[in-house]
Amino acid sequence: MNDMSIMERAVTQNDVKISARAVQVYYGEKHAIKDVDVDILDKTVTAFIGPSGCGKSTFLRCINRMNDTIDIARVEGRIDLMGEDIYDRRVDPVQLRAKIGMVFQKPNPFPKSIYDNVAYGPRIHGLVRNKAETDEIVEKSLRGAALWNEVKDRLHEPGTGLSGGQQQRLCIARAVATQPEVLLMDEPCSALDPIATSQVEELIDQLRADYSVVIVTHSMQQAARVSQKTAFFHLGNLVEYGDTDDIFTRPRDPRTESYISGRIG
């Protein structure tokens, strides 16, 4: 038995959290995403890498239907969350986004207290019935985002008063408070300093114990540090997808090799 066959195990249907088939995205006449097929696994960090404008953030936004908010955007193909078609017309996008949390490039806490930032989602989705349940989910979410010890004595102060790295961890706490299946992160560290970046990367590694995490990053070093699977996008195509170690050390496609080695980008 060679090394590859030992390492490769068949991916069962239970491992697959998100399945995308023949996904196309158009912005007006522009064909931004072309025929993407990919299975994203549970309890795994998947990194989307590629040059600016290659389609990685566009595809990320397909996964929680954020492209619905853009008038000229049109999505074709099929994306399933645990076997359910997320673009089925019976699916409420607001409810879907409770199951597929999103953390953006720039920390964007609500202009509310730290407590209310985290409590907002559970309240509007009817996940809590009283203050005791709300207190519990706020503490659990802040602990899950490695922020509780820093803010437990100032929960009623504004979230906007936190440092940049703390604000981003507050946004992660807000995203996990609705008990999602998937966490999407669109360049979550690009506005942070190196220490805050290191804290968020450590947090991402912890979060994969409970979630499927998908991160768009412009940093190949970050992708190599935090992810187990990597997808390389180029000119709207998903060029290559596989184990992160293989993508970085044994890429199969010459375009991936060129990007990793810095010849395109």
Backbone as numpy.savetxt, mean C-alpha at the origin, in Angstrom:
# Nx Ny Nz CAx CAy CAz Cx Cy Cz
16.85 -32.30 -6.42 16.00 -31.11 -6.42 16.88 -29.86 -6.42
16.69 -28.95 -7.40 17.55 -27.77 -7.40 17.03 -26.73 -6.41
17.85 -25.67 -6.18 17.51 -24.67 -5.17 16.18 -23.99 -5.46
15.94 -23.69 -6.75 14.72 -22.97 -7.10 13.48 -23.79 -6.73
13.51 -25.09 -7.00 12.32 -25.90 -6.73 12.11 -26.08 -5.23
13.19 -26.02 -4.43 13.04 -26.06 -2.98 12.40 -24.77 -2.50
12.87 -23.64 -3.05 12.40 -22.34 -2.59 11.00 -22.02 -3.09
10.68 -22.47 -4.27 9.39 -22.12 -4.85 8.32 -23.09 -4.36
7.30 -22.55 -3.71 6.18 -23.41 -3.35 4.97 -22.89 -4.13
4.07 -23.76 -4.42 2.88 -23.36 -5.17 2.10 -22.36 -4.34
1.70 -21.26 -5.00 0.89 -20.26 -4.32 -0.55 -20.75 -4.33
-1.10 -20.97 -3.15 -2.49 -21.42 -3.08 -3.41 -20.21 -3.15
-4.68 -20.48 -3.42 -5.66 -19.41 -3.52 -5.76 -18.64 -2.20
-5.50 -19.30 -1.07 -5.57 -18.63 0.23 -4.48 -17.58 0.40
-3.36 -17.74 -0.29 -2.27 -16.78 -0.19 -2.57 -15.49 -0.94
-3.40 -15.58 -1.97 -3.63 -14.43 -2.86 -4.67 -13.50 -2.23
-4.25 -12.26 -1.98 -5.16 -11.26 -1.42 -5.83 -10.46 -2.54
-5.01 -10.05 -3.50 -5.52 -9.27 -4.63 -5.07 -9.94 -5.92
-6.01 -10.10 -6.82 -5.71 -10.69 -8.12 -6.13 -9.70 -9.20
-5.21 -9.34 -10.07 -5.51 -8.41 -11.18 -5.31 -9.13 -12.50
-6.26 -8.96 -13.40 -6.18 -9.60 -14.72 -6.56 -8.61 -15.81
-5.65 -8.48 -16.79 -5.88 -7.66 -18.00 -6.31 -6.24 -17.65
-5.66 -5.65 -16.63 -6.05 -4.31 -16.19 -5.46 -3.26 -17.14
-6.33 -2.39 -17.62 -5.96 -1.25 -18.46 -6.47 0.02 -17.77
-5.67 1.07 -17.83 -6.15 2.36 -17.33 -5.91 3.41 -18.42
-6.95 4.19 -18.68 -6.88 5.29 -19.63 -7.18 6.59 -18.90
-6.36 7.62 -19.16 -6.69 8.99 -18.75 -7.03 9.73 -20.03
-8.32 9.84 -20.33 -8.71 10.38 -21.63 -8.18 9.47 -22.72
-7.37 10.01 -23.61 -6.80 9.22 -24.71 -5.52 8.49 -24.30
-4.94 8.91 -23.17 -3.65 8.33 -22.77 -3.85 6.94 -22.16
-3.12 5.96 -22.69 -3.18 4.58 -22.19 -2.08 4.44 -21.13
-2.46 4.62 -19.86 -1.47 4.73 -18.78 -1.00 3.38 -18.25
-1.91 2.39 -18.22 -1.57 1.04 -17.74 -2.02 0.05 -18.80
-1.13 -0.88 -19.14 -1.39 -1.77 -20.27 -1.36 -3.24 -19.83
-2.53 -3.84 -19.76 -2.63 -5.29 -19.66 -1.86 -5.88 -18.47
-2.14 -5.38 -17.27 -1.41 -5.84 -16.08 -2.10 -7.07 -15.48
-1.31 -8.13 -15.30 -1.74 -9.35 -14.59 -0.81 -9.53 -13.39
-1.38 -9.63 -12.19 -0.52 -9.86 -11.02 -1.36 -10.42 -9.87
-0.76 -11.28 -9.07 -1.35 -11.75 -7.82 -0.54 -11.19 -6.66
-1.21 -10.46 -5.77 -0.54 -9.87 -4.61 -0.89 -10.70 -3.38
0.13 -11.10 -2.64 -0.04 -12.10 -1.58 -0.35 -11.49 -0.23
-0.98 -12.31 0.61 -1.30 -11.90 1.98 -0.03 -11.93 2.83
-0.02 -11.13 3.88 1.08 -11.09 4.86 2.44 -10.99 4.18
2.49 -10.12 3.18 3.68 -9.91 2.36 3.77 -8.42 2.04
5.00 -7.89 1.99 5.19 -6.53 1.48 5.58 -6.64 0.02
4.78 -6.02 -0.85 5.05 -6.00 -2.28 5.43 -4.58 -2.67
6.60 -4.41 -3.29 7.06 -3.09 -3.72 6.81 -2.92 -5.21
6.28 -1.75 -5.60 6.16 -1.36 -7.00 7.28 -0.37 -7.27
8.17 -0.72 -8.19 9.29 0.17 -8.54 9.23 0.50 -10.02
9.99 1.52 -10.41 10.06 1.91 -11.82 10.27 3.41 -11.93
10.62 3.89 -13.13 10.87 5.33 -13.31 9.61 6.15 -13.05
9.78 7.46 -12.85 8.63 8.35 -12.69 7.72 8.25 -13.91
6.42 8.24 -13.65 5.46 8.22 -14.76 5.30 6.87 -15.43
5.77 5.80 -14.76 5.74 4.47 -15.41 4.44 3.73 -15.15
3.60 4.25 -14.24 2.31 3.62 -13.99 2.16 2.96 -12.63
3.21 2.99 -11.80 3.13 2.25 -10.53 2.08 2.86 -9.58
2.06 4.20 -9.46 1.05 4.83 -8.59 -0.34 4.73 -9.21
-0.42 4.81 -10.52 -1.72 4.66 -11.20 -2.31 3.28 -10.90
-1.48 2.25 -10.99 -1.99 0.91 -10.70 -2.36 0.77 -9.22
-1.54 1.35 -8.34 -1.85 1.31 -6.91 -3.25 1.89 -6.66
-3.55 3.01 -7.34 -4.84 3.67 -7.13 -6.01 2.87 -7.71
-5.70 1.93 -8.61 -6.78 1.03 -9.09 -7.25 0.11 -7.98
-6.34 -0.24 -7.06 -6.62 -1.29 -6.09 -7.66 -0.85 -5.06
-7.78 0.48 -4.82 -8.87 0.92 -3.93 -9.79 1.92 -4.62
-9.78 1.88 -5.94 -10.69 2.66 -6.77 -10.55 4.17 -6.58
-9.33 4.61 -6.26 -9.08 6.05 -6.16 -9.19 6.72 -7.53
-8.96 5.93 -8.61 -9.08 6.51 -9.95 -10.53 6.90 -10.27
-11.49 6.36 -9.49 -12.90 6.75 -9.67 -13.09 8.25 -9.47
-12.18 8.86 -8.68 -12.34 10.28 -8.36 -11.81 11.18 -9.47
-11.22 10.58 -10.52 -10.68 11.36 -11.65 -11.63 11.21 -12.84
-12.23 12.32 -13.27 -13.30 12.27 -14.30 -12.86 11.57 -15.58
-11.61 11.82 -16.00 -11.20 11.30 -17.31 -10.60 9.90 -17.23
-10.55 9.32 -16.01 -9.94 7.99 -15.85 -10.95 6.89 -16.18
-10.45 5.87 -16.86 -11.28 4.70 -17.18 -10.45 3.44 -16.89
-11.01 2.51 -16.12 -10.31 1.28 -15.75 -11.03 0.11 -16.38
-10.27 -0.75 -17.06 -10.82 -1.97 -17.64 -10.09 -3.18 -17.06
-10.68 -4.37 -17.27 -10.09 -5.58 -16.71 -10.76 -5.92 -15.39
-10.12 -6.78 -14.62 -10.73 -7.24 -13.36 -9.71 -7.22 -12.24
-10.13 -6.70 -11.08 -9.31 -6.76 -9.86 -10.18 -7.36 -8.77
-9.73 -8.47 -8.18 -10.46 -9.14 -7.12 -9.76 -8.93 -5.79
-10.54 -8.69 -4.74 -10.06 -8.72 -3.37 -10.65 -9.97 -2.74
-9.81 -10.95 -2.45 -10.24 -12.23 -1.88 -11.39 -12.83 -2.70
-11.23 -12.80 -4.01 -12.19 -13.45 -4.91 -13.38 -12.61 -5.31
-13.53 -11.40 -4.74 -14.66 -10.53 -5.07 -14.20 -9.41 -6.00
-14.93 -9.19 -7.08 -14.60 -8.16 -8.07 -14.86 -6.78 -7.46
-13.79 -5.99 -7.23 -13.96 -4.70 -6.56 -14.63 -3.66 -7.46
-14.65 -3.92 -8.77 -15.31 -2.98 -9.70 -16.75 -3.38 -10.02
-17.26 -4.42 -9.35 -18.67 -4.76 -9.50 -19.51 -3.55 -9.08
-20.56 -3.24 -9.85 -21.32 -2.01 -9.57 -22.04 -2.06 -8.22
-22.16 -3.25 -7.63 -22.78 -3.34 -6.31 -21.81 -2.99 -5.19
-20.53 -2.86 -5.50 -19.52 -2.56 -4.47 -19.51 -1.05 -4.20
-19.64 -0.69 -2.93 -19.59 0.71 -2.52 -18.11 1.09 -2.33
-17.61 2.05 -3.14 -16.18 2.40 -3.04 -15.77 2.88 -1.64
-16.70 3.53 -0.92 -16.37 4.02 0.42 -16.13 2.84 1.36
-16.99 1.83 1.29 -16.81 0.63 2.10 -15.54 -0.12 1.68
-15.29 -0.15 0.38 -14.09 -0.82 -0.13 -12.83 -0.18 0.46
-12.83 1.16 0.55 -11.63 1.85 1.05 -11.42 1.65 2.55
-12.46 1.17 3.24 -12.25 0.76 4.64 -11.46 -0.55 4.68
-11.67 -1.40 3.66 -10.96 -2.69 3.60 -9.57 -2.56 2.98
-9.39 -1.51 2.17 -8.10 -1.30 1.50 -7.61 0.09 1.88
-6.84 0.15 2.99 -6.39 1.44 3.51 -5.31 2.04 2.62
-5.17 3.36 2.70 -4.19 4.05 1.85 -3.42 5.08 2.67
-2.11 5.08 2.49 -1.24 6.08 3.10 -0.53 6.80 1.97
-0.59 8.13 2.00 -0.11 8.92 0.86 1.33 9.39 1.07
1.84 10.00 0.00 3.23 10.45 -0.02 3.50 11.49 1.07
2.59 12.46 1.18 2.77 13.52 2.16 1.83 13.21 3.33
2.33 13.21 4.56 1.43 12.97 5.68 0.25 13.94 5.64
-0.96 13.42 5.80 -2.14 14.28 5.68 -3.15 14.03 6.81
-2.70 14.27 8.07 -3.66 14.10 9.16 -4.83 15.07 9.01
-6.00 14.65 9.48 -7.15 15.55 9.48 -6.90 16.68 10.47
-7.54 17.84 10.26 -7.40 18.95 11.24 -8.25 18.67 12.48
-7.92 17.58 13.16 -8.63 17.12 14.36 -7.59 16.65 15.36
-8.04 16.25 16.53 -7.12 15.72 17.54 -6.53 14.39 17.06
-5.44 13.99 17.71 -4.82 12.69 17.43 -5.87 11.59 17.59
-6.61 11.66 18.69 -7.65 10.66 18.98 -8.68 10.62 17.86
-9.19 11.79 17.47 -10.26 11.83 16.46 -9.77 11.43 15.07
-8.49 11.65 14.78 -7.94 11.17 13.52 -8.11 9.67 13.39
-7.80 8.96 14.49 -7.85 7.49 14.45 -9.29 6.99 14.57
-10.10 7.69 15.37 -11.47 7.24 15.63 -12.40 7.50 14.45
-12.02 8.41 13.56 -12.92 8.85 12.49 -13.44 7.69 11.64
-12.54 6.85 11.13 -12.93 5.74 10.25 -13.84 4.73 10.95
-13.43 4.22 12.12 -14.31 3.28 12.83 -15.70 3.86 13.11
-15.76 5.16 13.40 -17.08 5.77 13.66 -17.94 5.81 12.41
-17.37 6.30 11.29 -18.24 6.45 10.11 -18.62 5.10 9.50
-17.80 4.07 9.74 -18.12 2.74 9.21 -18.88 1.87 10.21
-19.26 2.47 11.37 -20.07 1.73 12.33 -19.36 0.58 13.00
-18.03 0.71 13.17 -17.26 -0.38 13.78 -17.19 -0.28 15.30
-17.64 0.86 15.84 -17.62 1.05 17.30 -19.00 1.51 17.75
-19.38 1.06 18.96 -20.73 1.38 19.46 -20.70 2.38 20.61
-19.55 2.52 21.24 -19.50 3.41 22.41 -18.06 3.89 22.63
-17.90 4.74 23.64 -16.59 5.33 23.88 -15.55 4.28 24.27
-15.98 3.30 25.05 -15.02 2.27 25.49 -14.44 1.52 24.29
-15.31 1.16 23.34 -14.84 0.47 22.13 -13.95 1.39 21.29
-14.33 2.67 21.24 -13.53 3.63 20.47 -12.16 3.80 21.11
-12.13 3.95 22.45 -10.84 4.06 23.16 -9.94 2.87 22.84
-10.55 1.69 22.84 -9.78 0.46 22.63 -9.17 0.42 21.22
-9.99 0.79 20.22 -9.48 0.70 18.84 -8.45 1.81 18.57
-8.62 2.97 19.22 -7.63 4.05 19.07 -6.29 3.61 19.66
-6.32 3.04 20.85 -5.07 2.59 21.47 -4.43 1.47 20.65
-5.25 0.50 20.25 -4.71 -0.63 19.47 -4.08 -0.15 18.16
-4.74 0.80 17.48 -4.24 1.29 16.19 -2.95 2.09 16.37
-2.92 2.92 17.42 -1.70 3.71 17.68 -0.55 2.80 18.10
-0.86 1.75 18.87 0.19 0.77 19.20 0.66 0.07 17.93
-0.29 -0.29 17.07 0.06 -0.95 15.81 0.92 -0.10 14.91
0.79 1.23 15.05 1.60 2.15 14.26 2.83 2.63 15.03
3.14 1.96 16.14 4.32 2.29 16.96 4.35 3.75 17.38
3.17 4.28 17.74 3.06 5.69 18.08 2.47 5.91 19.48
1.87 4.89 20.07 1.12 5.04 21.33 1.97 5.68 22.43
3.16 5.17 22.64 3.97 5.67 23.77 4.35 7.14 23.61
4.41 7.59 22.35 4.79 8.99 22.10 3.61 9.94 22.25
2.38 9.46 22.11 1.23 10.38 22.08 0.17 10.09 23.14
0.33 9.06 23.96 -0.76 8.64 24.86 -1.17 9.73 25.84
-0.26 10.67 26.15 -0.61 11.75 27.08 -1.06 13.02 26.38
-1.20 12.97 25.06 -1.61 14.18 24.31 -2.61 13.84 23.21
-3.48 12.87 23.49 -4.41 12.38 22.48 -5.37 13.45 21.99
-5.60 14.47 22.82 -6.58 15.48 22.42 -5.92 16.75 21.86
-4.62 16.64 21.59 -3.91 17.72 20.87 -4.03 17.47 19.37
-3.87 18.52 18.54 -4.04 18.35 17.09 -3.00 17.40 16.49
-3.46 16.54 15.58 -2.55 15.65 14.86 -1.54 16.41 14.02
-1.93 17.61 13.60 -1.04 18.42 12.76 0.14 18.98 13.56
0.10 18.85 14.90 1.21 19.35 15.73 2.34 18.36 15.88
2.17 17.15 15.34 3.21 16.13 15.43 4.32 16.38 14.41
5.47 15.75 14.61 6.56 15.83 13.61 6.12 15.09 12.35
6.86 15.29 11.25 6.50 14.66 9.97 6.43 13.15 10.06
7.41 12.55 10.72 7.43 11.09 10.85 6.29 10.60 11.72
5.99 11.34 12.80 4.87 10.98 13.66 3.54 11.13 12.91
3.43 12.20 12.11 2.21 12.39 11.32 1.99 11.22 10.36
3.06 10.75 9.75 2.90 9.62 8.82 2.49 8.36 9.57
3.05 8.15 10.76 2.63 6.98 11.56 1.19 7.15 12.05
0.76 8.41 12.30 -0.64 8.66 12.64 -1.55 8.29 11.46
-1.11 8.62 10.26 -1.90 8.27 9.06 -1.96 6.74 8.89
-0.89 6.05 9.26 -0.91 4.58 9.22 -1.87 4.05 10.28
-1.85 4.64 11.49 -2.80 4.24 12.54 -4.23 4.47 12.06
-4.47 5.58 11.41 -5.80 5.90 10.88 -6.23 4.85 9.85
-5.27 4.43 9.02 -5.58 3.44 7.97 -5.87 2.06 8.57
-5.16 1.67 9.63 -5.38 0.33 10.19 -6.58 0.29 11.13
-7.09 1.46 11.54 -8.18 1.51 12.51 -9.47 0.89 11.98
-9.64 0.85 10.65 -10.86 0.25 10.08 -10.68 -1.25 9.83
-9.58 -1.82 10.38 -9.29 -3.26 10.26 -9.30 -3.70 8.79
-8.44 -3.09 7.98 -8.44 -3.40 6.55 -7.83 -4.76 6.25
-8.00 -5.19 5.02 -7.35 -6.41 4.52 -5.99 -6.08 3.92
-5.91 -4.87 3.34 -4.73 -4.47 2.56 -4.36 -3.05 2.95
-3.05 -2.76 2.99 -2.57 -1.40 3.19 -1.77 -0.98 1.97
-2.21 0.10 1.33 -1.49 0.66 0.19 -0.70 1.87 0.67
0.55 1.98 0.22 1.40 3.11 0.62 2.07 3.69 -0.62
1.75 4.95 -0.89 2.29 5.61 -2.09 3.47 6.48 -1.70
4.68 5.96 -1.85 5.92 6.66 -1.47 5.81 7.25 -0.06
5.54 6.41 0.94 5.22 6.93 2.27 6.37 7.62 2.99
7.60 7.45 2.48 8.76 8.03 3.18 9.40 9.18 2.41
8.85 9.53 1.24 9.57 10.49 0.40 9.62 11.89 1.01
8.70 12.20 1.95 8.71 13.53 2.58 9.38 13.50 3.95
10.00 12.35 4.30 10.53 12.18 5.66 12.06 12.21 5.69
12.59 12.56 6.87 14.06 12.54 7.04 14.51 11.09 7.26
15.83 10.84 7.22 16.31 9.45 7.31 15.88 8.70 8.58
15.84 9.39 9.73 15.46 8.70 10.97 13.98 8.31 10.92
13.12 9.24 10.48 11.69 8.93 10.37 11.46 7.84 9.32
12.23 7.89 8.23 12.13 6.86 7.19 12.43 5.48 7.78
13.49 5.41 8.57 13.88 4.14 9.19 12.78 3.62 10.11
12.13 4.53 10.85 11.04 4.13 11.76 9.85 3.59 10.97
9.50 4.26 9.86 8.36 3.80 9.06 8.69 2.47 8.38
9.92 2.32 7.91 10.32 1.04 7.29 10.22 -0.11 8.30
10.66 0.15 9.53 10.57 -0.87 10.58 9.10 -1.23 10.85
8.26 -0.20 10.83 6.83 -0.39 11.05 6.22 -1.23 9.91
6.61 -0.94 8.68 6.09 -1.71 7.53 6.42 -3.19 7.70
7.63 -3.47 8.17 8.02 -4.87 8.38 7.14 -5.54 9.44
6.77 -4.78 10.48 5.89 -5.34 11.51 4.46 -5.52 10.99
3.99 -4.59 10.16 2.61 -4.62 9.68 2.32 -5.85 8.81
3.34 -6.38 8.17 3.06 -7.51 7.27 2.65 -8.77 8.02
2.83 -8.79 9.33 2.33 -9.93 10.11 0.81 -10.01 10.04
0.16 -8.86 9.82 -1.31 -8.80 9.83 -1.94 -8.40 8.51
-1.16 -7.83 7.61 -1.75 -7.26 6.39 -0.96 -7.66 5.15
-1.64 -7.51 4.02 -0.93 -7.44 2.74 -0.58 -5.97 2.53
0.71 -5.67 2.41 1.16 -4.28 2.26 1.71 -4.09 0.85
1.24 -3.05 0.17 1.77 -2.72 -1.16 2.35 -1.32 -1.08
3.62 -1.19 -1.43 4.30 0.10 -1.32 4.86 0.52 -2.68
4.53 1.74 -3.09 5.19 2.35 -4.25 6.39 3.11 -3.72
7.56 2.87 -4.30 8.75 3.58 -3.84 9.64 3.93 -5.02
10.24 5.12 -4.93 11.22 5.51 -5.95 12.62 5.04 -5.55
12.72 4.47 -4.33 14.03 4.05 -3.82 14.19 2.54 -3.94
15.10 2.14 -4.80 15.35 0.70 -4.94 15.91 0.10 -3.65
16.71 0.91 -2.93 17.26 0.43 -1.66 16.13 0.14 -0.67
15.12 1.03 -0.66 13.99 0.81 0.23 13.22 -0.45 -0.16
12.98 -0.61 -1.46 12.28 -1.82 -1.93 13.04 -3.07 -1.48
14.36 -3.04 -1.62 15.17 -4.20 -1.25 15.11 -4.45 0.27
15.02 -3.37 1.04 15.00 -3.52 2.51 13.66 -4.04 3.03
12.55 -3.53 2.48 11.26 -3.79 3.15 10.39 -4.86 2.48
10.64 -5.18 1.21 9.67 -6.03 0.51 10.16 -7.47 0.33
9.19 -8.36 0.18 9.49 -9.76 -0.17 9.21 -10.01 -1.65
8.28 -9.23 -2.23 7.95 -9.32 -3.65 8.14 -7.94 -4.28
8.59 -7.91 -5.53 8.77 -6.64 -6.24 8.19 -6.74 -7.64
7.49 -5.66 -8.03 6.96 -5.54 -9.39 7.63 -4.33 -10.04
8.21 -4.55 -11.22 8.88 -3.46 -11.96 7.98 -3.00 -13.10
7.62 -1.72 -13.05 6.79 -1.10 -14.09 7.65 -0.23 -15.00
7.32 -0.24 -16.30 8.03 0.61 -17.26 7.08 0.96 -18.40
6.88 2.26 -18.61 6.01 2.75 -19.69 4.62 2.11 -19.66
4.07 1.97 -18.45 2.71 1.46 -18.31 2.60 -0.05 -18.32
3.72 -0.74 -18.51 3.71 -2.21 -18.52 4.27 -2.76 -17.21
3.68 -3.84 -16.72 4.31 -4.59 -15.63 5.32 -5.52 -16.30
6.58 -5.14 -16.22 7.63 -5.86 -16.94 7.99 -7.17 -16.26
8.08 -7.11 -14.93 8.56 -8.29 -14.21 8.06 -8.24 -12.78
7.71 -9.41 -12.25 7.21 -9.52 -10.87 7.73 -10.82 -10.28
8.28 -10.73 -9.08 8.80 -11.95 -8.46 9.37 -11.66 -7.09
10.11 -12.64 -6.55 10.77 -12.43 -5.27 11.74 -11.26 -5.38
11.76 -10.42 -4.35 12.60 -9.22 -4.39 14.06 -9.56 -4.65
14.57 -10.60 -3.98 15.98 -10.98 -4.18 16.25 -11.32 -5.65
15.32 -12.02 -6.27 15.51 -12.40 -7.67 15.47 -11.19 -8.59
14.52 -10.28 -8.33 14.39 -9.08 -9.18 15.68 -8.26 -9.14
16.29 -8.17 -7.95 17.48 -7.33 -7.80 18.78 -8.03 -8.18
18.81 -9.35 -8.10 20.08 -10.04 -8.38 20.04 -10.90 -9.63
18.83 -11.36 -10.02 18.72 -12.21 -11.21 17.51 -11.81 -12.06
17.43 -10.53 -12.47 16.26 -10.13 -13.27 16.21 -10.90 -14.59
15.01 -11.25 -15.02 14.86 -12.03 -16.25 14.76 -11.13 -17.48
14.25 -9.89 -17.29 14.01 -9.01 -18.43 15.13 -7.97 -18.52
15.65 -7.73 -19.73 16.75 -6.75 -19.86 16.35 -5.35 -19.41
15.05 -5.00 -19.50 14.62 -3.67 -19.04 14.76 -3.55 -17.53
14.47 -4.64 -16.81 14.65 -4.64 -15.35 16.12 -4.49 -15.02
16.93 -5.25 -15.70 18.39 -5.18 -15.50 18.89 -3.75 -15.73
18.41 -3.11 -16.79 18.83 -1.74 -17.11 18.42 -0.76 -16.02
17.22 -0.94 -15.48 16.74 -0.03 -14.43 17.51 -0.25 -13.14
17.68 -1.51 -12.75 18.39 -1.82 -11.50 19.84 -1.29 -11.55
20.44 -1.38 -12.72 21.84 -0.97 -12.84 21.98 0.52 -13.14
20.84 1.23 -13.25 20.89 2.69 -13.42 20.99 3.17 -14.86
20.82 2.25 -15.84 20.93 2.69 -17.23 19.65 3.33 -17.76
18.50 2.96 -17.14 17.27 3.70 -17.46 16.64 4.14 -16.15
15.88 5.23 -16.18 15.26 5.70 -14.95 14.94 7.16 -15.04
